[in-house]
């Protein structure tokens, strides 16, 4: 009964995914199949281990092949001779014909495509011969032909139940639907000669399979059943959390719900963490933080999405002024549907004194439509993301207009100049910065200080409870970024995978990950403090409601919505913080000071940020300047050169160079004068120049030779990295 129920649910789920895929630009088109392939390969590996440990040798394979009986004979008389060469595909139609797809002798060689999968032989033009031929299955006589001047490199062909002919062309990167009685295609999918992995592009598509009408009817029925259950899930959840649905994508939520339902039975026995065990361990974790209910002073703010710290002793927050992210805020193509509301008129960025809670400054009027992430860098630049605009902006508190804007206004995308609901920014002391992009693209992009793209990494893996199966570098909504500067890492809150992943900031390669059953399956925010060997402060979020009908509750889990502290050395949860006697409602971002003394939490739907004070004084690891973490970590090693430090060093270098030049010039004049007087022997002994001495002379030796922290990454830095793509 269990297996039958799982099969039914799995089939229905697949139908729902197919339906969503045909109508959305979400990331399901690649992720589902990547997951399936990974599962298949894992099963294949396990199967080998379960059978024989010793592989079959050549003699054994040959013996088994000879033992397999063949019931087929070759018909050498079929078909009648025809003009065809290099046949790539074959199919059957309902009229008793065999339909083939051939390349008319065109060859796919080493230089047919370049390194970007673009076809290099467009000058050859389309194949002039008929590339689609239909022969009678019985007589082999040619029945019909088509496909002149259409194709460049034929590959796959399928004839459906309605006699439509579906083909793929790997040179065009397109899929076409044809009929034998029409010259032009009925449908063309993909962009001509444009390879890609987006919603409207293919890269060398190979084959097509078409469902019959009966399956389409079955699909519709399954969709109705699932949509009813999904809608009830959303309605029941919304009635209990009316503040905000910052879950952002309801197709994603339904997918997570269904995935969890499928895996629930298999996971129960294998997961030793039952509700009682989790509760017991949570109670055992000591909290060293207390909530400061008096902070800040009352201010005009509502629905706080981000929080950061600046160098002037302020807490800087980003709020939505009550604007809600609901079911209809974005369409199925991730485009913002409420542009008629206009930009938020209130100041969306507010800075409060960390000590007194008094409002210090405000900005951000008439700029934003749906605020999300905020970071203050070492030079007091304020970096923000807006998921409605699909943009990243760099601001200053004393200027009305942004200093830099990345992304195309209201234009979601996954190209070089577009984002899709970007979530967070992290800024290095050098000025280079990272962007988490985001809800749709699930990638991390590194930019130079001037906004030039350096590299990108990350793959989609929307897997719900995925921290046990999602590989490194796979992300399911990278929701927040933080820098562990003393470790040379950038860490991301991998929200729906319930983990924090850390990568080398120079080239994006995977370093480590952190997750715990105590935290749960969703992590919204992360911030780093260089104390006790490195601590990651995270906030989780509420679990989804899994009741399928009124009165049913999930009693299998125990979950507290609060903040947790990971020890990066042991990867264990060593501390916690939260509201007294209740959970957070919808926490969205967190920041910790460099010494771990103060923690601030932003909550969607709340009227103020939360402040927590540590009862323990901790020592900051190494020599640090600045106030500490923000959404990007914000802790700056003294060895890391800031802009001001760079200016001072450059000035010192100029002074030393000038002094050296004057001294050298004076010495040269003195030598020339002495030679004119004849007092300096021209000598036979070869003189050594400065660059020939044992101790090499270098201009860098005049400066401080100690370099720590991050250096700007060149284009060549990650050419050989498998897990990072230089863009």
N, C-alpha and C positions, 0 to 999 in steps of 0.2 A: 504493500500500500504506500509505503514511504517512497519507493523507487518510482512508482507510477505517478504520484503527485509531483515529484521532482521533474519527471519527464514532461508532464503537461505544462508545468510552470516554465520550464526551460524553452519549450517550443513556443509558448505564448510570448515569452520575453524576446526571443529572436524575431518574431513577427513584429513586435512593437519597435524594435531597433531598426528593422528594415523600413518601417513606415517613417520613423523619425529621420532616417538617413536621406530619404528621397526629398524631404521638405526642409532640412535645416543645413546650416553651414557649421554645425558643431563638429567636434573632433571625433565623433563616433566612427566615421568612415575608415579611419586607420587604426584606431585603438582596439576596436573589437577584434579585428582580424589579427593584429599583433598579439593580443592576449590569447586568441585561439591557437595561433602557431606556437606560442610559448608553452601553453598547456599540452599541446600535442607532442612537442619535443620532449617535455618533461616526462610525459607518460611513456614515450618511446625509450627514453633512457632508463626509466624504472623497469620497463618490460625486459630489456636486455639483462639487467641485473637480476631479475626474478627467474629468468630461464637458465641458460647455460652461461657460465663464466668464460668458457673457452670458445672463441669464434670458430665458425665453420671454415675449414680449409678449402682450397680449390677443388681437391678430389671429392670432398664431401658434397660441395655445392653441385658439381657436375653430376654426381651420382643421383642426387635428389631431382635435378632437372630432367635427367633421362627417365626417372620414374614417373614424371608427370605426363599423363596421356593427352595427346592433342586430338580433338574431334573435328578439326577444320582442315580443309584442303584449299590450295591456291588456285584461283581461276585466272589463268594467264591470257584468256581470250577477251577479257573485259577490261576497259571499254573500247569503243571504236576509236581509231586514231583521232586526235584533236590537237589544236595549237595551245599547248600548255607547258609550263616549265617551272620547276621549284614550287611544288604544292605545299602550302603551309597549313591548310585546314580542310576538314571534310565534315559534312552533315547530311541528314536525310530530311526530305520534306514529305508532306502528306499526299503528294501526287505520285509517289512511287519513283522519285528521282534521288540520285546522289549528287549533292551540290558541293563543289570544290572551290577553293580560293587559292590562286597561284600568283607568283611574282613575275611571270613572263621572263624569267632568266635573271632578274635583278638580284644582285648578291649583297648580303649583309656582311661587310668586312670590318677590319679593325678600325678603319677611319670613317666608317659610315656615320658614327655619332662622335661628338666631341666629349670632353670631360664633364660637360654640363647636360649631357643627354640630348643635345640639340642635333637635329639631322643636318649633315654637312653637304648633302648632294642635291639640294633643291634645284640646282641648275639643270639637272636631268629632266625635270618636269614630271608630271604624272604619267603613269604607265598608260600607253595609248591602246594596248590590246584589251580585250574583254578579260577581266581578272576573275570573274565568277562564271563558272560553267556548270550546267546541270545535265547529267547523263541518266538515261533510263536504267533502273536497277536490273531489269530483266535483259534488255537487248544491248545496253551500253551506248545507244544512239544519243547524240547531243540533242537535248530538248530545247534549251534556251541558254542565253548568255547575256551578261550585263557587266557594268563596272569599267567602262572605258573612261580614261582621263579623270579618274577620281582618286586613285591611290598611289602612294609612293613606296610603301613597304608593307604589303598585306601580311596579316598574322592570323587572327582568329575569325571563325565564321560559325553561326548558329542559325537554323531555321526554326521559327516558333510554330505553335499550333495554328496560327492564322496566316501562315506562309510569308510572314515578314522575315527578311534576311538581315541578321545583325552581324556586323563585322567590326574588327579593330584594325587600326593602322598604327604601327609603332613609330613611324616617321612623323606622321601628323599628330600623334598623341591624342587620337580621337576615337570615339565609338559612333557608328552610324547605323541607322535603321533604314532598310531599303525594301522596295518591292520590284519584282521582275518586270512589271508593266509600267514603271515610272523611271524617268531618267535621273531625277534628283532625289536625294535622301529625304525621308519623311522626318527624320530626327538626327541631329548631330550634337554629341556631347563632347566637351573638351575644347581647348583653345588651339587653333591651327598652328602647328609647329612650336607650341609653347608647353614644354614639360613643366610639371608642378605637382604639389601635394595638397593643393587647396580644395575648396568645395566645388570649384568649376574646372578643375584641371586633372589630367592624368599624366602619367609618365610611362610610356611604352605599354599601354594596356594590351592584354593578351587574349582574353576570352569573354564571352557573354553567356549567361544562362537565363532563360525566361520562364517564369512560373506559368502554369496553365490556369485557366479561368477558375477551376475548382479550388485551387490553392489560394487564389485571390479572394474568393468568397470566405474560405476558412480564415484567411488572414484578417478580414474585416470583422468577423465574429470574435476572434481572439483579441483584436484591438479594442472592441467594445467592452469586453469583460475586464481587460486590464485597465482601460481608461476609467471605468467606473471605480475600481479599487483604488487607482491612483488619485482620482479626484477626491474620494473620501479621505484618503491619507492627507491630502493638502488641506482640505476643509477642516478636518479635525485638528490638524497641527496649527492652522491659522487661528482657530478660535481660542487656542490656548496660548499662543504667542502672537498677539495682535500688534506687537511693536514693529517688527520689520522682518521681511523675508530676505535677508542678505545671503540666502542660499543661491540666489542669482539665476539659477537655471532649473526649471521644474522637470525638464526632460532628464537632467542629470540626477535630480533627487529621486525620480521614479526608478531610474536605472540602479541607483544605489540600493533602494529599498528592495527591488526584485533580486538583485545580486545577493543581498544579505539573506533574503528568504530562501534562496536556493542553497546557500552555503551553511545555513543555520544548523541543520541536522548533522552535517559532516564536521562542523566545527565544535559542537557541544562536547563530544567525547574527547577530542584532541586538545581542547583548551582547558588547562587546569584552573584558570582564573574564573571561578564562579562568583556570583554576587556576594556571598558571604566572605569569600577570600579577599576580594577587592576592597570591600568595606573595612575588613580587619586591617589590611595593609595601609589603607588611607588613614585610619585612626592612629596607626603607629608612626606615621610621618609627622614629625614635630614642626610646628609653624613658628617662625621667629619674627613674623610681621604682624603689626596691628593696624587696623583701619583708622585713618584720620578723618572723622566725619565733619570736621570744621573747615576743611579745605575743599575748594577755593571759595573766594567771595562770590556771591550770586552774580550771574551774568546771563546775557541773552544767547543761549546756545541750546541746541536740541539735536539728538541723534548724532553722537560723536563717533566718527569712523577711524580717527588716527590720533596718535599722541607722540610727541618727541621732546627732546631737551635741547636748548641752545646754550651757548657759552656765556650768556649774560645772566644765568641763574633763573631762567624761565622755563615753564612747561608750555609747549606750543601744541594746540589742539586744532583739529580739522573737523568741522561739523556740517551737517546737511540742513540745518535750520528747519528741521521737521519734515523735509522732503522724504517721501517713502519710496523704497524699491519694491514694487509689487509684481504681480503676475503679468501685468500688461505694460510694464515699464520698458521692456525690450521686445521686439518681434522675434520671429524664429531665425532671422538673419543677424541677430545681435545689434540691430539698429535701434537707437533710442526713439521711443514713440511719443514722447511728451515735450518736444521742442517748443510747442506753443506756450508752455509755462514760462519760458524765458529763463535767463540765468538767475540764480539766487541773489536777491537784492541785499541781503544782510551780509555783514562781514563774516566770512566762513572760517577765517584763521584768527584765533585768539591766543594771546600769550599771557600767562599768569605767573606771578612770582612764586618760586618754589617755597619760599619761607612764609610769606604773608598771604599768598593767594590773591593778591590784588591784580587787577587787569593792567598790564603794562602797555600793550599795543594790540592793534587789530588791523586786518586787511582782508582782501578777497571779495570785495563787493562786485556784483555783476560780472563775475568771471566763470563760475562753475555751475554745472547742472546736476552732477551726482558725485560729490567728493568721495574719495576713498583713502589713499595713502598719503602720508606726509613725513618728511625727513628734513632736519636742519643739519647742514654740513658744518665743517670746521670754520668756514668763512662766513657763517651766518646766512648763507643762501638757503632759501626754503624750497624744497622740491616736493611737488604734489602730483598725484594722479587723479584723473577724472574718468570714471568708467563710462559715462554717457558720451563725453567728447572723444573718448578713446585717445587721450593725449597725456603727455607728461610735460610739466611746466617747471621752470626755474624762476623763483621770485626773490625779491628783497623787500623788507618791511618798509623801506623809504621810497619805493618806486611803485607807480600805479600799474605799469604794464610788465608782463613777464620778460625776463632776460633771454629766455630760450623756450621754445615750444617744439616738441617732437610729436609726431603722429599727425594724421589728417582729421580735421574737425568733423565729428559725427560719422567718420568713415572707418568701420572696423575692417581689419584685414590681417594677413600674416606675412606681408611683404617686408621689404627692407625699410620702407618709410611709414609703415602702419603698425598699430597695436590693436588688440581686441580686448577691451576692459582691463587695462593695465592696473596692477594692484599696489606696487611698492617700489621704492628707490633706495639704493645704498650707495654712498659716495666715499671714495678713497681719498686720502690726504693729497694725492697727486692731482685730484680733480676728475679722474676717470670715475665712471659710475655704472651701476648695474640697475636694470629695470626688470621687474618680474611681470611677465606678460603671458598670462594672467588667467582670466577665466576661460578663455577660448583656446589660446595657443599653447599654454602650459610650457613656456620657455623662459630662460634667463638670457638677457642680452647685455653685453658689456659695451660701453661707449667710451670714447675719449672725452677729455674735458670740453672739447669743441663740439661734441655731439656726433662724432663720426663712429659708426659701428665697427667694433673690433672683433667680437666673436659672439656666438650664441650656442646654447646647449639646452637639452631637455626634451623629453618625449612625453606624449600624453598617456596617462594610465588612470582613467576614472574607474576606480575599483572599490569604492566604499571602504570595507575593512581590508585594506590592501597592503599594510605594512609587512605582512608575512609572505606576500607573493609578488609585490611590485618590485622590480629590480632597481638598483641605483640609477639615478638620472631620469627615472620616470616620475612624472609629476601629475598630480590631480589637484589643480588649482594652487599654484605657488602664490600664497596669500600675503606673505610678509618676508622682508629681508633684514638681516643683521650682519654686521662685520665682526669677526674675531680677529682684530688686527694683529695682536701679538702671535697668533697662530697662522696668519696668512690665509684666512678662510672667509668665505661668504656663505652664510647659512640661510636656508629658506624654510618657512613654515609650509610644508607640503600638506595642505589642509585636509583634503578628503582621503589621503593616505594615512592620516593620523601620525605623522612623524616630522622630525626636523632633519633635513639633509644638509650636510656641509660639503663645500667644494673648494678646491684650491682657487684663490682669486686670480691667479696669474693665467690659468688656462682652462678653468672650468671642469677639471677632472674630479671625480668623486673622492671624498676623504672619509666621511663617517656619517652615521645616521643615529637618531635618538627617538625612541618610542617606548611606551609603557602601557599596560592594561589599566594602570591607575589613572592615566591621563585620558584614555579613551581613543576613539577613532577619528577625532577631528581636532586639529590644532590651527587656530586662527592667527595668533601672533607669536613673535619670538624676539627676544632682545638678549644681548650678551654683556656679561660683566667679567672683567679680568681678575677674578678673586678665586682663591682656593684652587688654582689650577685651571680655572675657566668654568663659568656657570652659564647655562642657557635658561632664561626665564620664558615660560610659555603660558599661553592661555588656551583652554579648550573651548568647545561650544556645546550647546544642548544636543542631545541625541535626537534623531528623527523619531516621530511617533509611529509605531508599527502596528497599532491596533487596526484590524480590518473591519471591525464592527463595534458599536458602542458597548462599553463594559469590558472589552478585552484589553488587557495590559500586558506588557512584556515584563515578566517577573524574573527573567533569566539574568538580567544585568543590574549592576549598581553603578551609578554615575553621579559625580559631583562636578558642577560647572564652577571652576575656580582657576587660580594660577598655580603653576608647579615649577620647580627648579630642578634641572638636570645637572648632575656633575659630569663634565665632559670626560673625566678620567675613567670613572667607573660606569658611566652611562645610566646611573641609577637616579631615581627621584629622591632628593635629599631634603627638600623643603617645600612648603606650600603657602599660599596666601589667598585670602578671599574675604567676603563680607561676613559679619558675625551672624551665625544662625540661619543663613540662607545662601543660595547660589547666586552667581551673576545671572542676569536675564539673557543678555546677548552680547558677550564681550567680543571685541573686534580687533583690538591692538593693545600692545603692552610696551613699556619702556622702563629700563632700570638704570640707575646712576652707576658710574664706574665702580664705586666702592660698595655697591649693593645695598646702600643705606636707604634708598627710596625707590619705590616701584609705583608706576602710574598705569592705570588701565582705562581704555576708552570703550564705551558700550553704545551699541546702536540702540536708539530709542530712549536713551537716558539724557537728563538735563545737565549733567556735569561729569567730569572725569573723576576717577577714584584714586586716592593716595594711600599708600601703605608704607609704614616706617619700620625698619628693622630694629630689633632690640639688641643686636650684636654688632659691634664694630669690627669690620673685616679689613684686612690689609690688601691693598691693590697690588697685584703681581707686577713686578718690574716698575720702571719709571714712567708715569703717565701724566699728561697734562689734560686740561679740559674737565668738563663736568660729567661726561659719561654718556651712557647709551641713549640712543634714540631708536627709531624703528630700524635703523641701520647699524646699531651697535654703538656708534658715537664715541667710542673710547679711543683716544689718540695716543699712541706711543710717542715719547719725546723724540725718538729716533726717526719717526716718520715726519718727513719735511712738509710743513704747511706752506701756503703761499707767502705768508709773512716771513717765515724762516728762510724760504728760498730767496726772497728779495735781499735779506740781510747777508746771506752767504754769497749771493751774486755781487753785492756791493763790496764785500771784503775781497772777493776774487779780483774785481776790477782794480781796487786800490793796490793790491799786491802786484798785479801785472804791471801797473803804471810804475810803481817803485822799482820793480825788477828791470823794466825797460830803461828807465832813467839811469839806473846803476850800470846796466850793460852799455848804454850809450856813452856814459862818462868813462867807463873802463876802456872802451874802444878808442875814444879820443886820446886818452892817456897813453895807450900802447902806440898809436900812430905817432904821437908827439915824440915818444921815446925812440921810436924807430928812425924818425927824421934826424934825431940827434945822434943816431948810430950807437946807442947804448944797449940795445936789445939784440942779441945774436939771433940771426935767422936760423942758425943751427941745422944739423942734419937729423936730429931726433924728431920723429914724427909726433906732432901734437895730437892729443886726444880731445875730441869734441865732447860736449856735455852728454850727447846721446850715445856716446861710446863708452862711458864710464861703467864700472861694474854695477854701481848703484844707478839705475836708469833715472834720468831726469824726466819727470812728467809734470805737466801743469797741475794735474790732480793732487800731486804731493804737496802743493802749496796749500791745499784745502784739507778739510777733515776727510780722511780716507775711510772712515767708518760709515757704512751704509746699511741701514736696516729698513724694515717695512716693505712697502710695495714699490716696484718700479713699473713704469708704463709698459704695457705688453705690445710688442710689435706684431705685425701680421704673421711673421714666420714662427711665432712662439708656440703655436699649437697645431702645426701642420701634421705632426705625427701622432696627435692624440686621437684615439678612436672615439672617445666619448664627448669630444668637443668639436664643433664645426666653425672654422674661421670663415667669416662672412666678408 
